[in-house]
Amino acid sequence: MNFTVALTGASGAIFGRELLRKLDADVRVEKVHFVPSDNSLRVLAEELELSGRTQLLEKLLGHAPVKTIQISNDDIGAAIASGSYPSNGMIVLPCSMGTLAAIANGFAEKLIARAADVTLKERRPLILCVRETPFNRIHLRNMTLAAEAGATIYPVIPTFYNHPASFDDLVRQYVDRVLAHIGLPQKDAYIWGK
């Protein structure tokens, strides 16, 4: 399996880091294309104290990447910008309202929006983990546009029915649910009623 993961400038970098770690460790996944936006670098510095593009992926994963490659958001000619490149889907976590607007309105000037556009046109799963509160009408309209185009709007809302003992538990459970939604259920995920 082959996935694209984008991190954008919304708060919630810890969720993106957990997603990258789980995908990189999953034996079912062959390759992960990681695209950080310029604004995500500021959030990564603020929230996770990770600075710069140099060895960013290694810092996020906590080790040298096994199957994950980092691509610049400016690389509009990257493989993931073409529908002929095989992919099992794309996850944007966290997804800023600016990125949502670009995707919802077909404004594919940067690689993240272009890869999302390709994902939609090829009818592959696109999960937009929006992170903003409260939503204004523009946000809601853009979410509706993206959903009508085929995206799944998956707000960063943690669960509490699993009785999380720590913030890390909240993050893991949310990421596990996103991965299950894209066809990668995690064996240690909490499942209601089990």
C-alpha positions as CSV (number, residue, x, y, z in Angstrom):
1,M,0.0,0.0,0.0
2,N,1.1,3.5,-0.8
3,F,-0.2,6.7,0.9
4,T,0.4,10.4,0.9
5,V,0.4,12.3,4.2
6,A,0.3,16.1,4.4
7,L,0.9,18.3,7.4
8,T,-0.4,21.8,7.2
9,G,-0.4,24.9,9.4
10,A,-3.2,24.1,11.8
11,S,-2.6,23.2,15.4
12,G,-2.3,19.5,16.1
13,A,1.2,18.5,14.8
14,I,1.3,15.7,17.4
15,F,-1.5,13.9,15.5
16,G,0.5,14.1,12.3
17,R,3.6,12.8,13.9
18,E,1.7,9.8,15.3
19,L,0.2,9.1,11.9
20,L,3.6,9.1,10.3
21,R,5.1,6.9,12.9
22,K,2.2,4.3,12.6
23,L,2.4,4.3,8.8
24,D,6.2,4.0,8.8
25,A,6.0,1.0,11.1
26,D,3.0,-0.8,9.4
27,V,4.2,-3.8,7.4
28,R,1.2,-3.4,5.1
29,V,2.5,-0.1,3.9
30,E,5.1,0.0,1.2
31,K,5.7,3.7,0.8
32,V,4.6,7.0,2.4
33,H,5.0,10.4,0.7
34,F,5.2,13.1,3.3
35,V,4.5,16.7,2.3
36,P,4.8,19.4,5.0
37,S,3.5,22.9,4.1
38,D,5.6,26.0,4.9
39,N,3.1,26.9,7.7
40,S,3.3,23.5,9.2
41,L,7.0,24.1,10.0
42,R,6.0,27.0,12.3
43,V,3.5,24.8,14.1
44,L,6.0,21.9,14.4
45,A,8.5,24.4,16.0
46,E,5.8,25.8,18.4
47,E,4.1,22.5,19.4
48,L,6.9,19.9,19.1
49,E,10.0,22.1,19.3
50,L,11.2,20.7,15.9
51,S,12.8,23.3,13.7
52,G,13.7,23.5,10.1
53,R,13.4,21.2,7.1
54,T,16.8,19.5,7.7
55,Q,16.2,15.9,8.9
56,L,12.6,16.8,9.7
57,L,11.3,13.4,8.9
58,E,13.9,11.7,11.1
59,K,13.0,14.1,13.9
60,L,9.3,13.3,13.6
61,L,9.8,9.5,13.4
62,G,12.4,9.3,16.0
63,H,14.6,7.3,13.7
64,A,15.8,7.2,10.1
65,P,12.8,6.7,7.8
66,V,12.2,3.2,6.6
67,K,9.6,3.8,3.8
68,T,8.7,7.4,4.2
69,I,10.1,10.1,1.9
70,Q,9.7,13.9,2.3
71,I,8.6,16.0,-0.7
72,S,8.6,19.8,-0.9
73,N,5.1,21.4,-1.2
74,D,6.6,23.4,-4.1
75,D,7.4,20.3,-6.1
76,I,4.3,20.4,-8.3
77,G,5.9,17.8,-10.6
78,A,6.3,15.1,-7.9
79,A,4.9,11.6,-8.7
80,I,1.9,12.1,-6.4
81,A,0.8,15.0,-8.6
82,S,-0.2,12.6,-11.3
83,G,-3.2,10.3,-11.5
84,S,-1.0,7.7,-13.2
85,Y,1.0,7.2,-10.0
86,P,-0.6,4.4,-7.9
87,S,-1.9,5.4,-4.5
88,N,-4.2,4.0,-1.9
89,G,-5.2,7.4,-0.6
90,M,-4.2,10.7,1.1
91,I,-4.5,12.0,4.6
92,V,-4.1,15.7,5.5
93,L,-3.5,15.8,9.3
94,P,-3.9,18.4,10.6
95,C,-5.8,20.2,7.7
96,S,-5.8,24.0,8.0
97,M,-8.8,26.0,6.7
98,G,-6.5,27.5,4.0
99,T,-5.6,24.0,2.8
100,L,-9.3,23.0,2.9
101,A,-10.2,26.0,0.9
102,A,-7.6,25.3,-1.8
103,I,-8.7,21.7,-2.0
104,A,-12.5,22.4,-2.0
105,N,-12.2,25.1,-4.7
106,G,-9.7,23.3,-6.9
107,F,-6.9,25.8,-6.3
108,A,-4.0,23.4,-6.9
109,E,-1.1,25.8,-6.9
110,K,1.0,23.8,-4.4
111,L,1.7,20.0,-4.2
112,I,-0.6,19.3,-1.2
113,A,-3.7,20.7,-3.0
114,R,-2.6,19.2,-6.3
115,A,-2.2,15.7,-4.8
116,A,-5.6,16.1,-3.1
117,D,-7.1,17.1,-6.4
118,V,-5.6,14.0,-8.1
119,T,-6.8,11.8,-5.2
120,L,-10.4,13.1,-5.7
121,K,-10.4,12.9,-9.5
122,E,-9.1,9.3,-9.3
123,R,-11.8,8.5,-6.7
124,R,-9.3,7.5,-4.1
125,P,-9.8,8.0,-0.4
126,L,-9.0,11.6,0.8
127,I,-9.3,12.2,4.5
128,L,-9.2,15.9,5.6
129,C,-8.6,16.1,9.4
130,V,-9.7,19.7,9.8
131,R,-8.6,21.5,12.9
132,E,-10.3,24.8,13.7
133,T,-12.9,26.0,16.2
134,P,-15.4,27.5,15.9
135,F,-16.2,27.0,12.3
136,N,-17.5,30.0,10.3
137,R,-19.8,29.7,7.3
138,I,-16.9,29.7,4.8
139,H,-15.3,26.8,6.6
140,L,-18.6,24.9,6.6
141,R,-19.2,25.6,2.9
142,N,-15.7,24.5,2.0
143,M,-16.2,21.3,4.0
144,T,-19.4,20.7,2.2
145,L,-17.7,21.3,-1.2
146,A,-14.9,18.9,-0.4
147,A,-17.3,16.2,0.9
148,E,-19.5,16.6,-2.2
149,A,-16.3,16.1,-4.3
150,G,-15.6,12.8,-2.5
151,A,-13.4,13.8,0.5
152,T,-14.1,12.6,4.0
153,I,-14.1,15.4,6.6
154,Y,-12.6,13.9,9.7
155,P,-12.4,16.7,12.4
156,V,-9.7,16.3,15.0
157,I,-12.0,15.3,17.8
158,P,-10.7,12.8,20.3
159,T,-12.8,10.1,22.0
160,F,-13.3,9.7,25.7
161,Y,-15.3,6.4,25.8
162,N,-12.0,4.5,25.8
163,H,-11.0,6.2,29.1
164,P,-7.7,7.7,27.9
165,A,-5.1,7.8,30.7
166,S,-2.9,10.3,28.9
167,F,-2.8,12.8,26.1
168,D,-0.9,10.3,24.1
169,D,-3.8,7.9,24.5
170,L,-6.1,10.5,23.0
171,V,-3.7,11.0,20.0
172,R,-3.3,7.3,19.4
173,Q,-7.0,6.5,19.5
174,Y,-7.8,9.3,17.0
175,V,-5.0,8.2,14.6
176,D,-6.1,4.6,14.9
177,R,-9.6,5.6,13.9
178,V,-8.3,7.5,10.9
179,L,-6.2,4.6,9.8
180,A,-9.1,2.2,10.2
181,H,-11.2,4.5,8.0
182,I,-8.6,4.3,5.2
183,G,-8.4,0.5,5.4
184,L,-5.5,0.0,7.9
185,P,-7.1,-1.1,11.2
186,Q,-4.6,-1.2,14.0
187,K,-4.5,-4.4,16.1
188,D,-4.1,-2.5,19.4
189,A,-6.9,0.1,18.7
190,Y,-9.8,0.4,21.2
191,I,-13.0,-0.9,19.7
192,W,-16.3,-0.1,21.4
193,G,-18.1,-3.1,22.8
194,K,-15.2,-5.5,22.5
